[in-house]
Amino acid sequence: MPFPTRPTAKFAGMKNLMQSVPVLITWDVDPTPEVTVENKKAALVRAASLLSDLRIAGTFFVHARIAPVLADEIRMLVANGHEIGCHGLTHGDEEEYSSMPESMQRSYLTEATAILRQTAERPIRSFRGPRVKTSAATQAILEELGYLCDGSVCSQRVDLVSSNLINPGWIAAPRLPYHPRRDNPFRRGGRRLWVIPVSAAVAPFISSLLYVAGTGFMKMLFRTLLCESRRTGKPIVYLIHPFEFAPFTEPRPAKELSWLRKIKTHGLSIRSRFYEKNHERRFAMNAELFRFMHSFADVRFMTVSRYVREVLAEPPGESEASCNR
């Protein structure tokens, strides 16, 4: 596998300091129109309960338009030690951070950050783009707004059906967290912002693969990633959606897109035919996987921003003094 054979100096020092493997459980709170509001609220409570049972702190990337609707649940998550991150403003078809005009990105991100900060009553420091998309312009705006990190890269993931299809930037992106270049979000460079990649070993460490491949395969994938992390200090980042724990009771609205635009934006819909569709079974599969990860003595669960602060030892700068102003 294309893993680095040795850690960089910074990560070698971090590994010796930590003597543990950081695991970041990240949740993308998408619009999911097929799920009722009440079921969305219940799913968030259920996700929080699962994390609480295992003493896991997670990061919930929330798209801002839904935040006021879920305000009580978001504040419950914050009170329980979880982090609220930004998952864009609308998560609509137009919100494509790999191709949106810069002025539109700035407008969306500024509004989204303000809404989320007001709802969570905390600064918003972590970002993941809708459909896991980003760009150099996106990262420049995130820096201006005081963000610590962008979680919109999945290094060395090869995917033939997702909304990113075969992303050449992902294939060549560093596996370890990195500061990106000012003109390329997938290369190391001089930005202050950190990129914290979603874990992959060709196959991505995400819940949708769990629903296709099963818990046995995902446990094996976790062991592979754990061996790498013990060697390099790389965090293990898992991506899941809380509304996967809710029944789909409303019909999905038709997409007003051409077939080519639909594939470029959402990928090939055929992949959904292979997923485990029972929400109770999905919950049980994730609970089993989380317990398995928790069983390793050297695993330490963290939120994304806590990982940046404590493990990468990134001190707050001037941009954070007025974070999300």
N, C-alpha and C positions, 0 to 999 in steps of 0.2 A: 504494500500500500504506500501511497505517496506521503508518508509522514516524515517530518524532519528528524534527522538522526541525533541531533543534540540541541539543547535549549540555547537561546541567546543568553548573553551575560545577565540581562535584567531578569529573565525568567528563571535562570539558574539560581540567582539570589533569592527570588521569590519562592521557588520550590523548597530551598533549604529552610527559609523562614517559616513557611506554612506547614510543611510535613503533612499536607493533606491535599485532596483534590477538590477544587471548587466545583459544585454542580449548581447550575442556574436553571430553575424551572420557570419558563416564560409562557405566558398565556396571552393570546391575541383575541381581544374582545371585538369581534366583527359585527356588522349589522344583523346578519342571519335573519332575514324577514320570515323564514319558515317557522320561527319560534316565537311564541307569544311573549309579551312583556313579563307576565307573571312567571312563566317558565324560565325566562332569562334570569330573573331575580333569584329563583330557586336554584338554578344551576350555579350561579356565583356563590351562593351560600354553601352549596354542596362541595364546590371546589375548595372553598376556604376551610370547610370542615375536614376534608381529606388532608389538606396541608397541616392543619392544626393537630390532627391525630398523630402525625409523624414529625411534628415540630419542624416543619419546613417553611421557610420564608420564600415567597415567590414574587415575580414581577408580572403585573397585569398591564399590557399595552391596550389602552382603551381609545376607540375613535370618539372624538369629542362630542359629536352630535347626540350620542346616546348617553353621555355622562350625566346630564341633569335628570334623565329618566331613572338612572341607576344610582342616584346620589347617595341614598342610604346604604346601599351595598358597597359602594366605593369607599365611603367613610368607615364602614365596618372592616374592610380589607386593610385600610391604613391603620386603624386602631389595633389590628391583629399583627402588625409588623410587616405587612406586605408593601411593595412599591407599586405606585401607579405611574406608568409610562405613557407616551403618546403614540397612537396608532393612526395618526392623521385626523382630518376633520370630518369627512363624510364617509370615507372608504368606498366612495362611488366609483363608477367606471372611469370618470374623468380624473380621478386622483392617482395618477401614475407618476411617481416621483422619478422614474427613469427617463421621462420624456416631457413632463409638464414645463411650460414656460417659467422662468425664474421668478417673475413678478407674481404669478399665480401661486407658486410654491410658498413664497414669502407671506402672501396674504393668508393662505390656508394654515400654514404652520403657526403664524402669529396668533390667529384666532383660536386654533385648536389648543395651543399652549395656555392661553388665557383662560379658556373654559375649564380645562382640566385642572389648572392650578386652583381656580376658585372652588371647584367641586371637591377636590381632594384636600384642599387647605394645606398644600405642600408644594414646594418647587417641583417642577417636572424635569427630570434630568436624563431620562432614557427614551430612545425613539426606535420604533420599527415601522417601516413604511407599509402601507396596505399592499398585500400580495408580495411582501418582502422585497420591495424595490426602493432603490436609492440612486443618487447621482452626486457628482462633485458640487453642483449647485445646492442640492439638499443639505449636504454636510456643511457647506459654508454658512447657510442660514441657521442650521442647528447650533453652530459655534456662536453666532451672533446672539442667539436666544439663551445661551448659557447651558446648553446640554453637555453632558459628559460623554455620551456614547451613542452610537448607531448600531442597532442589531439587525440590519437589513441585508446581511451577506451570509451566504451558506457555503463556506470554502470547500472546493473540490467535491461538490455535489453534482452528479450527472442525473438529469431528470428529463424524461422524454414527454411528460404529460402535464406538468404543473404550469402555473401562470408564468414561470420564468423559462420554461422549456430548457434548451441547452444554453445556459448563460456563460459565454466565454470569460467574462470577468470573474465569475464564481470559480471556474475551473482553475484559474491561475492565482486566485487570491491567497494571501498567507493564511495558514491554519491558526497561528497564534494571534491573539489580539494585537492590533497595530494602529498607529497613527497613519491615516491615509494621505495620499498626495493631494495637492490642491486641484489638480486637473484630472484625477482618476481615483474613484472611490475604492478600487480593488487592488491598489498598489501601496506599499509603504511610502510615507512621505513626511511632510512637516506640519500637518494640522495638529492642533491641540486635542481635538476630538479623538476618542478611541472608537475603533470598530471591534465589536465583540461577535465573532461569527457564530451562527447556529452550527452545531456539530454535525459532521457527516464523515463517513468513510466510503465515499462514492454514494452509498445509500444514506439518506438524511435521517437524523435522529429526531423524528417528528411523529405526532400521534397518528396522522393519516397512514403512515407506513405500518404502525402498530396494528391498525384495523385491517390491513391487508395481509401482513406477514405473520402476525401473532406475537404473543409474549415471548415465546422461546427464541425467536429470531432477534427480538429487540433486546433481550437479556444478553445474547451473544454479541450484539452490536455494542451494547454498553460496556461489556468486558473489554472489547477491542479498544474503545475510546479510553477506558480507564487505564489500560496498559500504556497507551500513548501519553496520557496526562501525567502518569507517575514518572515518565521519562522526561517530559518537556515542561510540565507546569501548566499546560493548556487547560482552561476550564471546559467542562462538559455542559453544553447548552441544549436543553430540550424545548421543543415548541409544541404547544397544544392550544385548543380553543375551549373555553369553559362551556360554551353552549352545546358542545358535543355531548354533554351530560343531560340534555333536555330532549323531550320528544319533538319531532317536527310535525306540527299540527296545522300549519298554514301553507297553502301552495306557494311555490317559488314564482315570483313574477317573471314574465318573459323579458329577456334582455333585448333592448333596442340597439343592437349592434350588428354590423356585417359579420359574416362568418370568419373572415380573416381577423378583424379587430377583436372578435370574441375569443379566438384562439390566442392572440397576442396578449390579451388582457387577463383571461381566466384559464388558459391552457385547454387541454382536451378533456371534455366532460366525461369521457368514457371511464376515467379513473374512479369516479364515484360509484360505478356499478360493482366494484370489487370490495368496497369498504364494509366493515361491520356496521350495520345500521341501527341496531338496538341500543338505545342510550344507556340502559342498565348494564348491558354487557360492556359497552365502552368504558363506563365508570369502573367496573370490576377489573378490566384489563389494565387500566392506568393505575389503579390502586395496587395491583400485583407488581407492576413494574416499579412504582415508587418504593414499595416495601423492599423489593430486591435491591434497588440502588441504596436504600437506607441501611441495608445489612452490612455494607462494607465499612469497616472501622475508620478508614482514612478519607471517607467522603464527607464534605462539609457543604451544606446547602446555604446559598446566599442569594440576596437580590442582586440585580445587575449593578446598580449604583454603589452598593456596599462593596461588591467585588472590585470595582474601579478604585474606590477610596482605600480599601484595606489591603488588597492584594497587589494591585498595580501601584499603590501608594501615590496616587495622583492628588496633590494638594489643591484646594479650591483656589481659583485665580480671580482676576478682576471681573471676568465675565460672569462668574457665579455670585459675586457680591451683589449683583443686580439680576440674579437668575430669574428668567421668565417675568421680567418687570411688567 
